[in-house]
Amino acid sequence: NHNDKIRLFFQDEILVKPLIFWKGFFSILKENGIIREDCNPELLAKEYYSFPIYLLLEICAKYDDIPESTLENFFKESEEHANFLIDCVKVK
């Protein structure tokens, strides 16, 4: 079925692959002592990635034509979130 193929494609590209990437990224940071050893890379990846996905859903629910200022704010908030999360788990 064509709809099933499209659905699976989006699941893979928007949910599965990014989480695999971020889990690997956080695993490398953990192995190199950059983030705390007690961090769970899989859970950390889900926590990290969930905020930008929430912001995108919020934007899509509000706008048919997304204003440029809203996109700029999305990137600003996503960057602040990344810095906040890394600050919370980094080795001091």
N, CA, C and O atoms as a DFTB+ gen file, in Angstrom:
368 C
 N C O
     1  1       0.845      -1.185       0.000
     2  2       0.000       0.000       0.000
     3  2       0.888       1.245       0.000
     4  3       1.861       1.329       0.750
     5  1       0.544       2.189      -0.835
     6  2       1.322       3.431      -0.979
     7  2       1.345       4.235       0.317
     8  3       2.394       4.756       0.695
     9  1       0.211       4.348       1.004
    10  2       0.153       5.111       2.258
    11  2       1.033       4.486       3.335
    12  3       1.682       5.198       4.102
    13  1       1.055       3.167       3.394
    14  2       1.909       2.487       4.368
    15  2       3.384       2.768       4.103
    16  3       4.158       2.965       5.040
    17  1       3.776       2.788       2.837
    18  2       5.172       3.077       2.487
    19  2       5.553       4.500       2.894
    20  3       6.641       4.735       3.419
    21  1       4.659       5.430       2.651
    22  2       4.923       6.826       3.026
    23  2       5.003       6.958       4.544
    24  3       5.902       7.616       5.067
    25  1       4.064       6.334       5.246
    26  2       4.058       6.387       6.713
    27  2       5.351       5.803       7.273
    28  3       5.964       6.399       8.158
    29  1       5.765       4.658       6.774
    30  2       6.999       4.022       7.248
    31  2       8.228       4.873       6.929
    32  3       9.161       4.948       7.728
    33  1       8.225       5.509       5.764
    34  2       9.331       6.386       5.403
    35  2       9.462       7.520       6.421
    36  3      10.556       7.785       6.920
    37  1       8.347       8.187       6.727
    38  2       8.396       9.304       7.669
    39  2       8.745       8.837       9.075
    40  3       9.484       9.523       9.781
    41  1       8.234       7.695       9.492
    42  2       8.604       7.166      10.807
    43  2      10.110       6.954      10.890
    44  3      10.751       7.313      11.878
    45  1      10.660       6.364       9.838
    46  2      12.084       6.066       9.815
    47  2      12.926       7.342       9.798
    48  3      13.887       7.471      10.556
    49  1      12.555       8.282       8.929
    50  2      13.353       9.493       8.746
    51  2      13.188      10.508       9.879
    52  3      14.137      11.218      10.209
    53  1      12.004      10.585      10.472
    54  2      11.741      11.610      11.484
    55  2      11.897      11.077      12.901
    56  3      12.227      11.835      13.813
    57  1      11.664       9.787      13.098
    58  2      11.734       9.247      14.452
    59  2      12.901       8.284      14.664
    60  3      13.701       8.481      15.579
    61  1      13.009       7.261      13.843
    62  2      13.975       6.196      14.104
    63  2      15.417       6.650      13.876
    64  3      16.242       6.560      14.785
    65  1      15.726       7.133      12.682
    66  2      17.115       7.491      12.366
    67  2      17.673       8.592      13.262
    68  3      18.809       8.472      13.721
    69  1      16.916       9.665      13.531
    70  2      17.481      10.688      14.429
    71  2      17.792      10.142      15.826
    72  3      18.809      10.501      16.420
    73  1      16.919       9.277      16.351
    74  2      17.184       8.729      17.682
    75  2      18.394       7.809      17.673
    76  3      19.155       7.784      18.640
    77  1      18.584       7.058      16.607
    78  2      19.783       6.223      16.496
    79  2      21.030       7.112      16.486
    80  3      22.015       6.825      17.166
    81  1      20.971       8.196      15.703
    82  2      22.103       9.118      15.646
    83  2      22.404       9.705      17.023
    84  3      23.544       9.656      17.486
    85  1      21.373      10.264      17.683
    86  2      21.610      10.928      18.969
    87  2      22.032       9.944      20.045
    88  3      22.844      10.295      20.901
    89  1      21.516       8.739      20.032
    90  2      21.958       7.723      20.997
    91  2      23.445       7.444      20.796
    92  3      24.203       7.368      21.763
    93  1      23.859       7.293      19.542
    94  2      25.280       7.077      19.260
    95  2      26.135       8.257      19.677
    96  3      27.217       8.082      20.238
    97  1      25.649       9.460      19.403
    98  2      26.364      10.676      19.780
    99  2      26.560      10.745      21.293
   100  3      27.668      10.996      21.768
   101  1      25.483      10.522      22.048
   102  2      25.591      10.586      23.507
   103  2      26.422       9.433      24.062
   104  3      27.080       9.587      25.090
   105  1      26.401       8.284      23.395
   106  2      27.254       7.162      23.812
   107  2      28.729       7.529      23.672
   108  3      29.535       7.223      24.551
   109  1      29.075       8.179      22.578
   110  2      30.462       8.622      22.359
   111  2      30.868       9.647      23.416
   112  3      31.965       9.571      23.969
   113  1      29.980      10.605      23.697
   114  2      30.284      11.595      24.734
   115  2      30.483      10.923      26.087
   116  3      31.377      11.301      26.844
   117  1      29.665       9.945      26.390
   118  2      29.772       9.212      27.661
   119  2      31.092       8.442      27.719
   120  3      31.803       8.492      28.722
   121  1      31.411       7.732      26.641
   122  2      32.647       6.942      26.600
   123  2      33.892       7.809      26.739
   124  3      34.916       7.348      27.243
   125  1      33.812       9.054      26.299
   126  2      34.962       9.963      26.357
   127  2      34.959      10.860      27.588
   128  3      35.777      11.773      27.696
   129  1      34.042      10.601      28.517
   130  2      34.017      11.342      29.765
   131  2      33.534      12.772      29.635
   132  3      33.771      13.588      30.526
   133  1      32.858      13.091      28.539
   134  2      32.367      14.452      28.329
   135  2      31.049      14.661      29.064
   136  3      30.770      15.746      29.574
   137  1      30.245      13.603      29.109
   138  2      29.027      13.651      29.911
   139  2      29.136      12.580      30.991
   140  3      29.948      11.660      30.894
   141  1      28.323      12.714      31.999
   142  2      28.412      11.829      33.158
   143  2      28.238      10.359      32.773
   144  3      27.490      10.019      31.856
   145  1      28.941       9.516      33.489
   146  2      28.918       8.084      33.206
   147  2      27.581       7.431      33.534
   148  3      27.257       6.379      32.982
   149  1      26.805       8.037      34.417
   150  2      25.516       7.434      34.797
   151  2      24.385       7.811      33.840
   152  3      23.236       7.439      34.081
   153  1      24.680       8.540      32.762
   154  2      23.654       8.916      31.785
   155  2      23.283       7.717      30.922
   156  3      24.138       6.911      30.557
   157  1      22.012       7.614      30.607
   158  2      21.500       6.586      29.710
   159  2      21.401       7.215      28.316
   160  3      20.517       8.041      28.087
   161  1      22.288       6.844      27.373
   162  2      22.299       7.485      26.053
   163  2      20.968       7.377      25.300
   164  3      20.584       8.313      24.598
   165  1      20.269       6.265      25.434
   166  2      18.993       6.113      24.731
   167  2      17.934       7.057      25.300
   168  3      17.230       7.730      24.547
   169  1      17.826       7.107      26.606
   170  2      16.864       8.009      27.236
   171  2      17.254       9.468      26.989
   172  3      16.393      10.313      26.748
   173  1      18.533       9.752      27.050
   174  2      19.011      11.105      26.795
   175  2      18.684      11.532      25.362
   176  3      18.298      12.677      25.128
   177  1      18.836      10.623      24.415
   178  2      18.497      10.921      23.016
   179  2      17.016      11.248      22.882
   180  3      16.648      12.200      22.194
   181  1      16.169      10.464      23.534
   182  2      14.724      10.718      23.470
   183  2      14.374      12.051      24.118
   184  3      13.557      12.803      23.588
   185  1      14.980      12.344      25.249
   186  2      14.726      13.615      25.928
   187  2      15.202      14.788      25.072
   188  3      14.507      15.793      24.924
   189  1      16.391      14.638      24.520
   190  2      16.963      15.709      23.702
   191  2      16.109      15.978      22.469
   192  3      15.826      17.131      22.145
   193  1      15.704      14.925      21.789
   194  2      14.996      15.066      20.517
   195  2      13.519      15.420      20.697
   196  3      12.895      15.943      19.774
   197  1      12.965      15.148      21.855
   198  2      11.529      15.380      22.049
   199  2      11.164      16.865      22.040
   200  3      10.079      17.225      21.585
   201  1      12.032      17.715      22.524
   202  2      11.694      19.137      22.584
   203  2      11.562      19.775      21.199
   204  3      10.561      20.445      20.944
   205  1      12.536      19.593      20.291
   206  2      12.353      20.164      18.949
   207  2      11.131      19.586      18.228
   208  3      10.456      20.302      17.489
   209  1      10.848      18.310      18.436
   210  2       9.661      17.710      17.815
   211  2       8.403      18.373      18.372
   212  3       7.472      18.663      17.621
   213  1       8.368      18.612      19.673
   214  2       7.235      19.315      20.279
   215  2       7.078      20.704      19.663
   216  3       5.968      21.107      19.314
   217  1       8.189      21.438      19.528
   218  2       8.121      22.777      18.938
   219  2       7.580      22.730      17.508
   220  3       6.764      23.568      17.125
   221  1       8.031      21.758      16.724
   222  2       7.550      21.629      15.348
   223  2       6.056      21.324      15.305
   224  3       5.330      21.893      14.490
   225  1       5.598      20.437      16.169
   226  2       4.167      20.127      16.219
   227  2       3.357      21.358      16.619
   228  3       2.284      21.614      16.073
   229  1       3.879      22.104      17.567
   230  2       3.210      23.327      18.008
   231  2       3.098      24.325      16.850
   232  3       2.045      24.929      16.644
   233  1       4.179      24.491      16.106
   234  2       4.181      25.403      14.966
   235  2       3.203      24.927      13.895
   236  3       2.421      25.718      13.368
   237  1       3.247      23.651      13.579
   238  2       2.358      23.099      12.540
   239  2       0.890      23.216      12.931
   240  3       0.028      23.375      12.067
   241  1       0.603      23.141      14.218
   242  2      -0.785      23.266      14.677
   243  2      -1.278      24.712      14.593
   244  3      -2.481      24.949      14.483
   245  1      -0.364      25.672      14.645
   246  2      -0.753      27.085      14.661
   247  2      -0.831      27.714      13.278
   248  3      -1.651      28.605      13.051
   249  1       0.007      27.265      12.353
   250  2       0.167      27.994      11.094
   251  2      -0.020      27.096       9.879
   252  3       0.367      25.927       9.875
   253  1      -0.622      27.679       8.853
   254  2      -0.613      27.051       7.538
   255  2       0.629      27.506       6.776
   256  3       1.258      26.724       6.063
   257  1       0.967      28.775       6.939
   258  2       2.148      29.366       6.322
   259  2       3.021      29.903       7.462
   260  3       2.703      30.934       8.053
   261  1       4.099      29.218       7.762
   262  2       4.901      29.524       8.949
   263  2       5.690      30.818       8.743
   264  3       6.462      30.928       7.791
   265  1       5.498      31.803       9.636
   266  2       6.256      33.058       9.533
   267  2       7.753      32.828       9.778
   268  3       8.138      31.969      10.572
   269  1       8.576      33.596       9.094
   270  2      10.023      33.460       9.234
   271  2      10.467      33.678      10.682
   272  3      11.374      32.997      11.160
   273  1       9.837      34.614      11.373
   274  2      10.208      34.882      12.767
   275  2       9.945      33.660      13.651
   276  3      10.668      33.420      14.618
   277  1       8.921      32.904      13.316
   278  2       8.612      31.688      14.080
   279  2       9.692      30.637      13.863
   280  3      10.084      29.947      14.804
   281  1      10.174      30.510      12.640
   282  2      11.266      29.573      12.358
   283  2      12.545      30.004      13.067
   284  3      13.262      29.171      13.620
   285  1      12.828      31.291      13.051
   286  2      14.009      31.798      13.748
   287  2      13.907      31.494      15.241
   288  3      14.889      31.096      15.869
   289  1      12.726      31.683      15.799
   290  2      12.512      31.383      17.210
   291  2      12.665      29.887      17.484
   292  3      13.200      29.496      18.521
   293  1      12.194      29.050      16.555
   294  2      12.346      27.593      16.695
   295  2      13.824      27.227      16.835
   296  3      14.196      26.466      17.728
   297  1      14.667      27.773      15.950
   298  2      16.093      27.453      16.009
   299  2      16.738      28.005      17.272
   300  3      17.612      27.360      17.851
   301  1      16.322      29.187      17.705
   302  2      16.847      29.779      18.937
   303  2      16.479      28.910      20.145
   304  3      17.336      28.593      20.969
   305  1      15.219      28.532      20.244
   306  2      14.770      27.699      21.366
   307  2      15.421      26.320      21.340
   308  3      15.758      25.773      22.390
   309  1      15.598      25.759      20.152
   310  2      16.251      24.449      20.036
   311  2      17.703      24.521      20.498
   312  3      18.190      23.610      21.168
   313  1      18.391      25.599      20.143
   314  2      19.772      25.775      20.575
   315  2      19.852      25.966      22.092
   316  3      20.722      25.391      22.746
   317  1      18.952      26.766      22.646
   318  2      18.923      26.956      24.103
   319  2      18.666      25.630      24.809
   320  3      19.273      25.342      25.841
   321  1      17.773      24.833      24.257
   322  2      17.466      23.522      24.836
   323  2      18.697      22.616      24.801
   324  3      18.999      21.939      25.783
   325  1      19.397      22.604      23.682
   326  2      20.599      21.773      23.566
   327  2      21.639      22.188      24.600
   328  3      22.227      21.340      25.271
   329  1      21.863      23.483      24.728
   330  2      22.835      23.978      25.714
   331  2      22.408      23.624      27.130
   332  3      23.238      23.214      27.942
   333  1      21.139      23.776      27.432
   334  2      20.629      23.442      28.755
   335  2      20.843      21.967      29.071
   336  3      21.315      21.621      30.154
   337  1      20.497      21.105      28.128
   338  2      20.617      19.676      28.378
   339  2      22.071      19.258      28.549
   340  3      22.397      18.501      29.464
   341  1      22.941      19.742      27.680
   342  2      24.352      19.395      27.788
   343  2      24.942      19.909      29.098
   344  3      25.740      19.217      29.730
   345  1      24.555      21.127      29.514
   346  2      25.033      21.666      30.788
   347  2      24.599      20.789      31.959
   348  3      25.318      20.671      32.951
   349  1      23.424      20.173      31.841
   350  2      22.906      19.331      32.923
   351  2      23.639      18.001      33.046
   352  3      23.666      17.414      34.128
   353  1      24.227      17.518      31.967
   354  2      24.812      16.180      32.015
   355  2      26.334      16.165      31.830
   356  3      26.953      15.105      31.925
   357  1      26.942      17.325      31.567
   358  2      28.375      17.314      31.303
   359  2      29.182      17.109      32.591
   360  3      28.738      17.430      33.693
   361  1      30.360      16.573      32.404
   362  2      31.290      16.376      33.510
   363  2      31.903      17.724      33.815
   364  3      32.316      18.446      32.908
   365  1      31.962      18.061      35.084
   366  2      32.500      19.380      35.465
   367  2      33.930      19.270      35.913
   368  3      34.544      20.275      36.270
